[in-house]
């Protein structure tokens, strides 16, 4: 669905569910958007995928943007 949209947006806000899908994160990055999606790093599961690491860094830097929208 996201691949068919012609949207020019600066940010893509998502909940933790979007952090589980690498395909969605890849599309967001390819579209040039900054993905602000919480990706959880726990004791037993570490974030290793490059797209998830990218989303995690963006979320930690720009968390205030998502909090304003809620």
Secondary structure by P-SEA (a helix, b strand, c coil): ccccccccccbbbbcccccccaaaaaaaaaaccccbbbbbbccccccccaaaaaaaaaaaacaaaaaaac
